[in-house]
Amino acid sequence: MIPSPPAPRAAPRLAAPALRSPSLPVAVALAAAPGVAVLQSKAMAPLALAAMALAVLAHRRARGAWPWPRGGAVWAAVALGLWGAIGAAWSVAPAHSLRAGAGFAAAVLLGGAAARAVAAEGAAARTRLARWLALGLALGLAAALADQLGGHALRAAVRGLREAPATLAFGLKPAAAVMAMLLPLVLAAPWPGWARAALLGGGVAILLALPGESPKLAALAGLAAAGAAWRAPRLAPRLLGAALAALLLLGPALLGPALAAAAPRLAATLPHSAAHRLAIWDFALARIAERPLLGWGMEASRALPGGREGPDAATLDRLGLTAPAQRAFLLAPGAAERMPLHPHSAALQVRLELGVPGALLAAALVLLLGRAVARAAPHPPAAAGAFAAAAVSALLSFGAWQAWWYAALLLAAVAAAGLPPRSRSG
């Protein structure tokens, strides 16, 4: 008697449900984002926006309903974008204002919908998202370190360059900011405590070795905020949001006296980039005083009268920028514009471009974000850390309406909504 062949094993049932999971495209984007940011930061916009759109569509297919965005923070951000679009009526760069405002509002609506989609996921999907985020961050940090130690040969090769120009080093700063923002989310990774600690500690060490001062500060602020939220998960995020709201409202008014008091004593010791930042902020404050109520229009910093000119010697004297090397750099023709596209500070940019209403909306946004982290985030320490790191980078570096930057912010917010919940043991 010939024995019958063994019955074929059933195929794993993982593929179909996993491929239809709304969190899967977000997990893939989070795994890729750090490495993508190292190679080309501007690619963050299509990566993040495509992932969020796919998450929304997957939720609609799986549940038969759209994950409509909700929450005060979402609508405050949408209102901020719409106010910017309305400001095209008096903007000195109306096309930029209309496009930036509408694009920002649309992206926020997409991000809010994607956050709802991943928040509705089960434990397995949340665990996968956190694991892929952590693995992607580890690979991105390794790529950034290799590029830094290798004279930026990796990023030069991607651009088809045989040799890396000196200016290519600054391209790692956006990647460092993205990774500093994502780093606290590692606290929710489904790994042993020692593995999470190793990635957090190694990540901070690598970020401290990369170019740019603001990503270093962002990484440290993120860990500090996460630690505070670990001890006080409801209070710490609220205090963070309130502090940022106060800074957005009062910062521009306090910056002028602070520059007048402290800059002459400290300016001579600042590196060229920080010295240039002082001149930019001084110019921005002067333009705010000219249009204090409604501002110059969203994304109008690039078109301000006199912005493409360099600072004059009298301004440098007033700011205490007296070191010969500083002056040679700042006064060289074409080397240091008084307003290179944006003020390198979200607080100043919002006040400069969107006036008092914009500052009020931005303050409401961060206040509501702090409350949302405290009340709704599945892992408040991780979300609070990402919030703080993002705030530091926004306040010290990038243009508030740069698509790659706010797409990265939205991707981090969606990730925070889809993390595994914090266990009672930690």
N, C-alpha and C positions, 0 to 999 in steps of 0.2 A: 504494500500500500504506500503510495507516494504521499508524503506529508504536504499539506497545503501551505502555501507561502504565508509568511507573517503579514498581518494586516498593516497597511501603511499608517504611519503615525500622523496624527492630526496636525495640521499646520498651526503654528502659534497664532493666537487670536490678537496679538499685539498690533499688527500692522494697520488694519483698517481703522480701529478706534483711535490709535495714536495719530495717524495721518489726518484725521478729521478734528483733532483737538484744537480749539482756538488758541491755546497757549503755545502750540508747537512752533508756529512762525516767529513768535516773540522769543522763545527759547533759542531758536536757530540764530536770530539776530543778535541776541545777547552773547552767544558763543562766538560770533564773528566780529562783533563791534570793536572790542579792544584792538584786535589785529588790523581791522579795516582802518581804524582811526590812526594807527601807527603809519600805515602805508599812505593813506590819503584821507584827511579828516573830513573833507567836503562830501565824501561818500557816505557819511553818517546819515545825511538827509534821505536819500532814496532807500537806504537799508532800513532805517527806522520806520519811515512812512509806509513802505511796502509791507513790512511785518505787521504793523498795526492794522492796515487795511485788510490783510489776509485773516487776522484774528477776528475782526468784526464779521467778515463774510462767513468764516467757519462757524461762528456762534449763530448766525442767522440760519445757516444750513442745518446745524445740529438741533436747534431749539425752536425754529420756526418764528422767531421774533428778533427784531434788531435790539442790540444792547445800547439803548439810548443813554447818552451821558447824563450824569446828574451830580449834584454837589455844588455847594457855593463856590469852591475854588475854581471849578471848571467855568462857571458862568462869569466869575470875576475876570478870568483870563480872556474869555470870549469878548466881554465888554471892553477890555483893554485893547484888543485887536480892532474891534469895531470903532472905538474912539479914534484910533490911529487912522483908520480909513476915512472917517468923517473929517479928520484934520487935513485931508488933502485939499479942502476948500481954502485954507489959508497957508498951506505949506509952501516953502520955497522950493520943494521938490515934489510936486503933487503926484506924479506918476509913481515915484518910489513909495510915497506914503500910502496910496491906495493899494498898491500891490503888496506891500509889507503887511498892512493891517488886515487885508482879506486873507492873505496866506497864513498869517499867524492864527487868526480866529478859526479858520478851517482846520488847521493842524491840531489845535487844542480840542476841537469837537471830535476829531478822529481819535486822538489820544484818550479822551474821556470815554469814548465808546469802547476802545480796546481794553482800557482798565476794567470796565464793567465785565467784559467778556472773560478776561483771565481771572477776575475775582470770583466768577461763578464755577471755576474748575474744581475738580476733586483733589484729593491728597496726592495721587500718583503724578498728576500733571504738575502740581506745585513743586513736588520734589524734583521732577525732571528739570523744570525751569531753573530752580536754584542750583542744581548740579551743573547744568550747562553754562550758566552764568559764571560760576566759580572756575570751571575748566577754561572757558574762554578768556577770563581775566588772567589766569595763570599764563596762558599762551601769549596773550598780548603784552604782559609785563616782560616775559622772556624776550619777545621780539623787540620791544623798545630798548631793553638793556643791550641786546646784541647789536642793534643799530647804533646805539650810543658808543659802545666800546669799539665798534668796527668803523668808526669815522663816518657813520651814516651811509655806508656802502649799500645797505639793503634798500633804503628809500631812494638812493640815487639810481640803483638798478631798475626799480619800478618805473622811474621817470625816463629811462633810457639814457642816463648820464654815465659817462665813464668815470668821472671824478665828482665828488660831492662838493658843491660850493659852500662857502662858509655860512651863507644865509640858510642853508638847508637845516641847520641845527635847530632853528626856531620852530620848525614844523613839528617837532615832537611835543611842543607845549600843548596844543589842543588835545593830542592823544593822552598826555599825562592828566589833563583836566578831566577827560572822560573816564579814565581809569580811577582817578581819585574819587569821582562821584559814585562809581559802581563798587568800589572796594568795600564800604561798610555793609553792602548787601550780602557779602560773603558770610556774615554772622548767621544767616538763615540756611546756609548750605548743609545738606544732610551728611556731614562728615564728622568724624571725631573732633573733639575740642582742640587737640593738638594740631590737627591738619588745618582747621580754620585759623588758629593762631599763627601757624607757619605762613600761610598765604597772606594774612593781614600784616604781619611783621615784615615779611619779605617784600610785600607790595609797597609798604611805606618806605622801606630802605631804597628800593629801586626808584620810586618817585622822587625821593630826596636827591638822587644822583642825576636825574634828568634835567634838562634846561628849564628855566622859568621858575620864578619865585612863587607865583600864585598857586600853581598846582601843589607845591610843597605845603603851603599854608592850608590849602583845601584838604589835603590828605590828613593833616594833623587835626584840623577842625572837625572833619568827619568822624574820626575816631573819638575825639573828645565829646562830641554830641551824642554819639552812640553809647559811650560810657555813661553819660548823664541820663540818657533815656533808659539804660539798663536798670539804673537805680530808681528812676522816677518816670515810668513809661507814659504817664498821662500828663504830668506837669512839664517835663523838660521840652517836649515838642511845642507845647503852647507858648512857653517862655521864648523859645527860639523864634517862633513866628512873630510874637509881639516885638521882640528886639529888632528883627529885620524890618517890620512895619515902621517902627520908630526911626530906624536908620534911613529908610526910603523917604520919609516925610521931613526929617530934620537934617539929614546928612548934607544935602547941598547948602543949606543955610549955615551949618557949622563948619563946613570945609574951608570956606574963605578965611575966617578968623584962625582956624587951625594952621593953615598954610602960612599966614602972616606971622604967627607966633613961633611955630616949630621949624618951618622950612629953612630960614636963614642959619639955624644952628646945626641942622642935619644934612642939608642939601649937598655940601661939599664932599660928603662921604658916600653919596649914592652912586650906583652904577649908571651907565649912560641911559639904559632903558627906564630906570626909575626917575632919573632927572627929566627925561623927556615927558614922562607921565605927569610930573608936576606942572610943566608948561602947558600940557593939554588940558589939565583940570582947571588951571588958571584961566585959560581962554574960554572954556565951557562956562565957568561961573560968570564971566563978563557977558557972554551971549544970553545966559539965563536972565540976567538983569535987564536986558533989552526987551525980552518978551516973557515976562514973568507969569502971565495968566494962562495963555493957550499954547505957548511954546512955538517952535519953528516947524513942526510937522514930523510925523514918524519917518525915520530913516533920512531926515533932512540934515543930520550932522555932516554928511559928506558934501553938502552944498552950502554950508554957512559962509557968509562973506568973510574973506580973509583967512579961511581955514587952511588953504593950501600953501600959505606963506609960512616961513619959519619964524620962531620967536626972535624978538630984537634984544639988543644988549641991555636996555633998560629993564625989560621984564626979567631977564636972567639975574640982574643985580638985585631986583626986588625980591626974588625968590631965593636968593642966597646961592645961586649956582655960579660960583666964582672959580671953581677948580679949572685950570687951563685946559685939561683934556675934555672936561664937560663942555666948556664953551666952544672949543674947536669942533666938537661933534655937533652941538646944537645950532651953531651959527653957520655951519658949512651949507652952501646952497643946495637945496633939495634933500638934505639929510634928515631933517626933523620938521615935519609939518605941524602946525598948531592944532589941527584937527584931522588926523589921518583916518577918515571914514567914520569913526565913532569915538566917544570919550574914554573907552576902556574902563567903564564903570556903569553898571546898569542903573544905579541910583541917579547919577548925573544925567545919563542918557534919557531916562524917562522924564525927568524934570525939564531937561533942555528941549526935548522934542514934543512931549505931550502935556507940558504945563501942570498946573495944579490938579485938574481932573485926572490926568494920567497918573500922577503921584498918588492920589487917593485910591484909585483903582488898583495900582500895584501894591500899595500897603494892605488893602483889603485882601488881595490875592495871597500874599505870604502869611497874613494872619489866619486866613481860612485853611491854608495848607498845613500850618502848624496844628490847628484843631483837627483836621482830617487825619493827620498822622497819629495823633493821640487817641482818636475815637475809632478809626476804621482800619488802620494799617494792621495786617496780620502779625507783623514783627516790628513794633515801634522802634526799638533801638537801631535796626538796620535802616529803616526808612528815615529816621531822624538824622542818622549819620550821612546818608546820601543827600538829604535836604541841606544840611549845613555845608557839605563840601561843594554842592552846586552853587549855593549862595556866595561863598567866598570867591569862586571863579567868576561868577557873574558880576560881583561888585568890584573886581580888580582887573578884569581882562577883556572879555569878548564883547562884541556887539550884541545887544539884547535881541535883535531881530535877525541875526544870521541864521539861516535855515538849518545848517548843520548843527548849530548849538542848541536851538530850541527843540530840534528833533531828538537830539541826545537826551535833553532834559525830559521830554515826554516818554522816551523809551525807558528811562530809569524810573519814572513815575509808574508806568505800566508794570514794570518788573516788581516794584515794591508792592503793588496791589495783588500780585500773583505769587508771592512768596509763601512757603509753609508757615503756619502760625508758630509763634514762639512757645516752646514748651514751658511748663511751670518750673522745671528744673534748670532752665536756661536756654 
